[in-house]
């Protein structure tokens, strides 16, 4: 997307976060046009040096931000932080309760010194009996029942990404946008926002909680669930391929059976309704599997696509780097690591007036912007701009 015309241009965000949830919030705000200044300790954000499954954490969730190093053991750096916050619209943090208070950056102190500030705190839990606990994505998946729904009763299973951390960052963005909109309406003071990782996961499993409350039936996990359609399964294809097929409407059922020569199902009076077919899955699926096994994924994909039936090959993440839809113009953006190496990232899952966000974002080397930001907050123009923004 062009450098001008981004929706959050003119918004300054000061971020003190680490790991995934808080940095995700800042990363999305940066892509929407906000200036995000990441304040790091002298040793840097610890995720800068993560390896293994954490290799992508820092570059992925800290693209497009400026890096400022401040040492809060030094009074002058604490003063610099407050002068920086005076110019900011938003402050992001995700530390355990009580840690920032020791550095003079607790919510009460910030509200007293910077009443205009929108403070967004990403925590393990919202206020309540568990508010003191630390939390991780996997912890809240186990607590909320999501792991039990994803796996089985005997073997709960977390989902295969930092889904709650990422979604928690998104809820942070939603709340911040609401606070900015409220200020646009004339509200002078900021807002205190708390985003809970556990409650985020609870939001995801609400459908199962409500199902139980309304029916009295304990929800079955995904591997054990009752099926709502006659064909909604993974099948083996020719050549070691695998494909998921979902036949979910009457029209799909008719078209699928005709396309793949299963007219015996259409002629069977015991299979007239969807309920009939669901009950007959034990005899329908082996026959369908036999037909699917004779064809490769490419042929199946072409034929199912023509029928407008839901399907998908069983991909791995690396397969998406060659997927034609992912590779469409704007599907992937090229960003740069802190040492200048390019990497490719899916765009934000939205289009803005036909355009996409995030092309050319860079990961700042540790402290790369410290001198420049210090100079800016010493500049009367920046201070005047901040004062005008709150007038």
Beta strands, then each sheet from edge to edge (+ up, - down):
strand 1: 12-16
strand 2: 35-40
strand 3: 66-69
strand 4: 90-93
strand 5: 118-123
strand 6: 191-196
strand 7: 231-236
strand 8: 242-247
strand 9: 310-313
strand 10: 332-336
strand 11: 342-346
sheet 1: 3+ 2+ 1+ 4+ 5+ 6+
sheet 2: 7+ 8- 9+
sheet 3: 10+ 11-
end
